[in-house]
Amino acid sequence: MDGESLRILRIREVLRERELDAALIFSPPNRRYLCGFAGSTGYVVITETHCSFLVDFRYQEQAKDQCPGWELVKITGEPDVFSWLKEQGLQRLGVEHDFMTLRFSSLLAEKGQVSVTEDISDVLLELRMVKDEEELRRIRGACEITDLAFEHVLTRIGEGMTEVEIDSMLQSFMRAYPEVERMADRFIVASGEHGALPHGIAGERRVRRGEFITMDFGCCFQGYWSDVTRTVCLGRAGERQREIYQVTLEAQEEAIRAISPGKTGREIDRIARNVIRKTGYGEYFGHGLGHSFGLEIHESPRFAQNEAGDIPLKPGMILTVEPGIYIPGFGGVRIEDDIIITEDGCIDLTKAPKQLIEI
């Protein structure tokens, strides 16, 4: 049985357990996860016996191609969704409370005569944490293109270029691959003192010799993301730059060595954090060590000191490992790899070199 079929079976189990008539799912990532549809609008309805996809004229042909085996219901807009649910007698729905608006919920009750809406976001979150082989294939593809983009940009960075020009080189390279669906509007490209901003989006600043350049980038390959960060130095690095780079690298490598099933993200985060803290830079590492990703760039579980970091790691989970040191007025370093949890540890999908590169 393929991954999509297992997902449907799990949703149906939840419907029985919670005495619900159907699941109504329409957030883009969850919709794509369940039926494969990559368009912008459509409504997944799963009952004990049917899988229906409600779609308007713009996407009917696309849905035929991407949702084989699904019953396609033609609609012209939201009112048709409510009318159809009413006609089917579906009064108790499992929904996504973190996506569905209060307006839509009110209309479900008023126009669709839905009496109960129960949040099943937790089920979808749990399902999406562990990737199947097809999902892993796509993530590997995204990581491979990201590695090639880094290799490409290294040969083209020069003094006087703007951060936006570096961003453009990365974007243009990856967009040339037909499997790449989209990327961030702007990547994080942060040079010099701008590197002290963990999310310093590429701007007009020109890079200068003797400065760090942090690049955080990735692509969406057939729906699934990569997320990689590398920091390089334009010209020779100074003593303090070398020190904070080495501390960051050691924190990342020690954390990766410790990763295995059964441990929590909180434990792994603490390992990297302690490496940085012991060298006196603890106050300059203020974010979590990493996050899961897949259909979205930020998912659970996480390597962090919070509830998302308390989830035990399982084989098939994908996470980033991205420690950083950010010193106001000086600059910063972040090194980020994408890893798969395996039965006895993890596999690092990011092959771009991590030793300090001086361009």
C-alpha positions as CSV (number, residue, x, y, z in Angstrom):
1,M,0.0,0.0,0.0
2,D,1.4,3.4,-1.0
3,G,1.9,6.4,1.4
4,E,-1.2,8.2,0.2
5,S,-3.4,5.2,0.9
6,L,-2.0,4.8,4.4
7,R,-2.8,8.5,5.1
8,I,-6.4,8.1,4.1
9,L,-6.7,5.0,6.3
10,R,-5.4,6.9,9.2
11,I,-7.9,9.8,8.6
12,R,-10.7,7.2,8.5
13,E,-9.6,5.7,11.8
14,V,-9.8,9.1,13.4
15,L,-13.3,9.7,11.9
16,R,-14.4,6.5,13.6
17,E,-12.6,7.2,16.9
18,R,-14.1,10.7,17.2
19,E,-17.5,9.8,15.7
20,L,-17.2,12.2,12.8
21,D,-18.9,12.1,9.4
22,A,-16.0,13.4,7.3
23,A,-12.8,15.3,7.2
24,L,-12.8,18.7,5.4
25,I,-9.2,19.7,4.6
26,F,-8.2,22.7,2.4
27,S,-4.9,24.2,3.7
28,P,-2.5,23.9,0.7
29,P,0.1,21.6,2.4
30,N,-2.4,19.3,4.0
31,R,-4.5,19.2,0.9
32,R,-1.4,18.2,-1.2
33,Y,-0.3,15.7,1.4
34,L,-3.7,13.8,1.2
35,C,-4.6,14.0,-2.5
36,G,-1.5,15.3,-4.4
37,F,-3.2,18.4,-5.7
38,A,-0.7,21.3,-6.2
39,G,-3.1,24.1,-7.2
40,S,-4.1,27.0,-5.1
41,T,-7.8,26.2,-4.4
42,G,-9.7,23.0,-3.7
43,Y,-11.4,21.1,-0.9
44,V,-10.6,17.6,0.3
45,V,-13.5,15.6,1.8
46,I,-12.8,12.1,3.2
47,T,-15.6,9.9,4.5
48,E,-15.7,6.3,5.6
49,T,-16.4,5.3,1.9
50,H,-15.4,8.1,-0.4
51,C,-12.5,10.5,-1.2
52,S,-13.9,13.6,-2.9
53,F,-12.1,16.6,-4.2
54,L,-14.2,19.8,-4.7
55,V,-12.6,21.9,-7.4
56,D,-13.5,24.8,-9.7
57,F,-13.2,25.1,-13.5
58,R,-9.6,26.5,-13.4
59,Y,-8.2,23.3,-11.9
60,Q,-10.4,20.5,-13.1
61,E,-7.9,19.2,-15.7
62,Q,-5.0,19.5,-13.2
63,A,-7.0,17.7,-10.6
64,K,-7.7,14.8,-13.0
65,D,-4.0,14.4,-13.5
66,Q,-2.9,14.9,-9.9
67,C,-5.7,13.2,-8.0
68,P,-6.2,9.8,-9.6
69,G,-8.9,7.7,-8.0
70,W,-10.6,10.7,-6.3
71,E,-14.2,11.7,-7.1
72,L,-14.0,15.1,-8.6
73,V,-16.9,17.5,-7.7
74,K,-17.2,20.6,-9.8
75,I,-17.9,23.8,-7.9
76,T,-17.9,27.5,-8.8
77,G,-17.0,28.8,-5.4
78,E,-17.5,28.5,-1.6
79,P,-21.3,28.5,-1.6
80,D,-21.2,25.3,-3.6
81,V,-19.0,23.7,-0.9
82,F,-21.6,24.4,1.7
83,S,-24.5,23.2,-0.5
84,W,-22.7,20.0,-1.3
85,L,-21.9,19.2,2.3
86,K,-25.6,19.8,3.2
87,E,-26.8,17.5,0.4
88,Q,-24.5,14.8,1.6
89,G,-25.7,15.1,5.1
90,L,-22.2,15.6,6.5
91,Q,-22.9,17.3,9.8
92,R,-19.9,16.4,12.0
93,L,-16.6,17.4,10.4
94,G,-13.0,17.1,11.3
95,V,-11.3,20.3,10.3
96,E,-8.1,22.4,10.6
97,H,-8.7,24.9,13.4
98,D,-5.4,26.5,12.9
99,F,-6.2,27.3,9.2
100,M,-10.0,27.6,9.0
101,T,-11.3,31.2,9.6
102,L,-14.1,32.1,11.9
103,R,-16.1,33.4,8.9
104,F,-15.8,30.0,7.1
105,S,-16.8,28.2,10.3
106,S,-19.9,30.3,10.7
107,L,-20.9,29.7,7.1
108,L,-20.4,25.9,7.6
109,A,-23.0,26.0,10.3
110,E,-25.4,28.5,8.6
111,K,-25.2,27.3,5.0
112,G,-23.9,23.8,5.3
113,Q,-25.9,22.9,8.4
114,V,-22.7,21.5,10.0
115,S,-23.4,21.0,13.7
116,V,-19.9,19.9,14.9
117,T,-16.4,20.9,13.8
118,E,-13.5,19.1,15.6
119,D,-9.9,19.9,15.1
120,I,-7.9,17.1,13.5
121,S,-4.8,19.2,12.9
122,D,-2.9,17.1,15.4
123,V,-3.4,14.0,13.3
124,L,-2.1,15.6,10.2
125,L,0.8,17.1,12.0
126,E,1.7,13.6,13.4
127,L,1.4,12.0,10.0
128,R,3.6,14.5,8.3
129,M,6.4,14.3,10.8
130,V,7.7,11.0,9.3
131,K,8.4,11.1,5.6
132,D,7.8,8.1,3.3
133,E,10.2,7.1,0.5
134,E,8.6,9.3,-2.1
135,E,8.8,12.3,0.1
136,L,12.4,11.5,0.9
137,R,13.2,11.2,-2.8
138,R,11.9,14.7,-3.4
139,I,13.7,16.2,-0.4
140,R,17.0,14.6,-1.6
141,G,16.4,16.2,-5.0
142,A,16.0,19.6,-3.4
143,C,19.1,19.1,-1.4
144,E,21.2,18.1,-4.4
145,I,20.1,21.2,-6.3
146,T,20.9,23.4,-3.3
147,D,24.4,21.9,-3.1
148,L,25.0,22.7,-6.8
149,A,23.7,26.2,-6.3
150,F,26.3,26.8,-3.5
151,E,29.1,25.4,-5.7
152,H,27.9,27.7,-8.5
153,V,27.8,30.9,-6.5
154,L,31.2,30.4,-4.9
155,T,32.9,30.9,-8.3
156,R,31.0,34.2,-8.9
157,I,31.0,36.2,-5.6
158,G,33.2,39.2,-5.8
159,E,34.0,42.3,-3.9
160,G,31.5,45.1,-4.5
161,M,28.6,42.9,-5.3
162,T,25.4,43.5,-3.5
163,E,23.7,41.0,-1.3
164,V,20.7,41.1,-3.7
165,E,23.0,40.2,-6.6
166,I,24.2,37.1,-4.7
167,D,20.6,36.2,-4.0
168,S,19.7,36.6,-7.7
169,M,22.5,34.2,-8.7
170,L,21.3,31.5,-6.3
171,Q,17.7,32.1,-7.4
172,S,18.5,32.0,-11.1
173,F,20.5,28.8,-10.9
174,M,17.9,26.8,-9.1
175,R,15.0,28.1,-11.2
176,A,16.6,26.6,-14.2
177,Y,15.6,23.1,-12.9
178,P,12.1,22.2,-14.1
179,E,11.4,20.2,-10.8
180,V,11.9,23.4,-8.8
181,E,8.4,24.9,-8.1
182,R,9.3,27.9,-6.0
183,M,11.7,29.6,-3.6
184,A,11.6,32.4,-1.1
185,D,11.0,35.8,-2.6
186,R,14.4,36.8,-1.1
187,F,17.0,34.5,0.5
188,I,18.9,35.4,3.6
189,V,22.2,36.9,2.4
190,A,23.8,38.8,5.2
191,S,27.4,40.2,5.0
192,G,29.7,42.0,7.5
193,E,27.8,43.4,10.5
194,H,24.6,42.6,8.7
195,G,25.4,38.9,9.6
196,A,24.5,39.6,13.2
197,L,20.8,39.4,12.0
198,P,19.8,35.8,12.0
199,H,17.1,36.6,9.3
200,G,19.0,39.4,7.5
201,I,17.2,39.4,4.1
202,A,19.4,40.3,1.1
203,G,19.6,44.0,0.6
204,E,21.6,46.7,-1.1
205,R,24.7,46.3,1.1
206,R,27.9,45.6,-0.9
207,V,30.2,42.9,0.2
208,R,33.8,43.8,1.2
209,R,37.0,41.9,1.6
210,G,37.6,40.5,5.1
211,E,33.9,40.0,5.7
212,F,31.7,37.0,6.4
213,I,28.8,36.3,4.0
214,T,26.0,34.1,5.4
215,M,23.7,32.6,2.8
216,D,20.5,30.8,3.9
217,F,18.7,29.3,0.9
218,G,16.8,26.3,-0.5
219,C,14.3,25.3,-3.1
220,C,10.9,23.5,-3.3
221,F,11.4,20.3,-5.5
222,Q,8.1,18.8,-6.6
223,G,6.5,20.2,-3.4
224,Y,9.2,19.5,-0.9
225,W,11.8,21.9,0.5
226,S,15.5,22.0,1.3
227,D,17.0,24.5,3.7
228,V,20.7,25.1,3.9
229,T,23.0,27.8,5.3
230,R,26.7,28.4,4.6
231,T,28.9,31.2,5.8
232,V,32.1,32.1,3.8
233,C,34.7,34.8,4.0
234,L,35.5,37.1,1.2
235,G,39.3,37.2,1.5
236,R,41.3,36.1,4.5
237,A,39.4,35.6,7.8
238,G,40.6,37.3,10.9
239,E,41.4,35.5,14.2
240,R,38.1,36.2,15.8
241,Q,36.2,35.2,12.7
242,R,38.0,31.9,12.6
243,E,37.3,31.3,16.3
244,I,33.5,31.8,16.0
245,Y,33.3,29.8,12.8
246,Q,35.1,26.9,14.4
247,V,32.9,27.0,17.5
248,T,29.8,27.0,15.4
249,L,31.1,24.1,13.3
250,E,32.0,22.0,16.4
251,A,28.6,22.7,17.9
252,Q,26.9,21.4,14.7
253,E,29.1,18.4,14.3
254,E,28.7,17.3,17.9
255,A,25.0,17.6,17.7
256,I,24.8,15.6,14.5
257,R,26.9,12.8,16.0
258,A,24.5,12.6,18.9
259,I,21.3,12.3,16.9
260,S,19.5,8.9,17.1
261,P,15.9,7.7,17.4
262,G,14.3,8.0,20.8
263,K,16.2,11.1,21.8
264,T,14.3,14.4,21.9
265,G,15.0,17.6,20.0
266,R,15.5,19.3,23.4
267,E,18.4,17.0,24.2
268,I,20.1,17.6,20.8
269,D,19.6,21.3,21.0
270,R,21.3,21.3,24.5
271,I,24.4,19.5,23.2
272,A,25.1,22.2,20.6
273,R,24.1,25.0,22.9
274,N,26.6,23.8,25.6
275,V,29.4,23.7,23.1
276,I,28.8,27.4,22.3
277,R,28.1,28.4,25.9
278,K,31.4,26.9,27.2
279,T,33.4,29.1,24.8
280,G,31.7,32.2,26.1
281,Y,29.4,32.8,23.1
282,G,26.2,31.4,24.7
283,E,24.4,34.8,24.7
284,Y,24.9,35.1,20.9
285,F,23.0,31.9,20.1
286,G,19.4,32.7,20.7
287,H,17.4,30.6,18.4
288,G,16.6,26.8,18.3
289,L,19.1,24.4,16.8
290,G,16.8,23.3,14.0
291,H,13.4,22.4,12.7
292,S,11.6,19.8,10.5
293,F,10.6,20.6,7.0
294,G,8.9,19.0,4.0
295,L,5.8,20.5,2.3
296,E,6.4,23.5,4.5
297,I,9.8,25.1,5.3
298,H,9.1,25.0,9.0
299,E,7.4,21.9,10.5
300,S,7.5,19.9,13.7
301,P,9.4,18.4,15.5
302,R,12.2,20.8,16.3
303,F,15.6,20.9,17.9
304,A,14.6,23.4,20.5
305,Q,14.1,24.1,24.2
306,N,10.3,24.1,23.9
307,E,7.3,21.7,23.5
308,A,8.2,21.0,19.9
309,G,11.6,19.8,21.1
310,D,10.0,17.2,23.5
311,I,8.9,15.0,20.6
312,P,11.0,11.8,20.4
313,L,12.9,11.4,17.2
314,K,11.8,8.7,14.8
315,P,13.3,7.2,11.6
316,G,12.1,9.1,8.6
317,M,12.0,12.5,10.3
318,I,13.8,15.3,8.5
319,L,15.3,18.2,10.4
320,T,17.8,21.0,9.9
321,V,20.8,21.4,12.3
322,E,21.8,25.1,12.3
323,P,23.7,26.6,15.2
324,G,24.8,30.2,14.9
325,I,26.7,32.9,16.6
326,Y,25.5,36.5,16.0
327,I,27.5,39.4,17.5
328,P,26.0,42.9,17.1
329,G,28.4,45.3,15.3
330,F,30.7,42.5,14.2
331,G,28.8,39.9,12.2
332,G,27.7,36.3,12.5
333,V,28.1,32.7,11.4
334,R,25.5,30.0,10.8
335,I,26.0,26.5,9.4
336,E,22.9,24.5,8.4
337,D,22.6,21.0,7.1
338,D,19.5,18.8,6.4
339,I,19.5,15.4,8.0
340,I,17.3,12.3,7.9
341,I,16.8,10.3,11.2
342,T,17.7,6.6,10.6
343,E,17.3,3.4,12.6
344,D,20.7,4.0,14.3
345,G,21.5,7.6,13.8
346,C,21.1,10.0,10.9
347,I,22.2,10.7,7.4
348,D,23.4,14.2,6.4
349,L,21.9,15.1,3.0
350,T,23.8,18.3,2.7
351,K,27.1,17.7,0.9
352,A,28.3,21.3,0.4
353,P,31.7,21.7,2.2
354,K,31.5,23.0,5.8
355,Q,35.1,23.9,6.5
356,L,35.7,27.7,6.4
357,I,36.0,28.8,2.8
358,E,37.9,31.9,2.0
359,I,37.1,33.3,-1.4
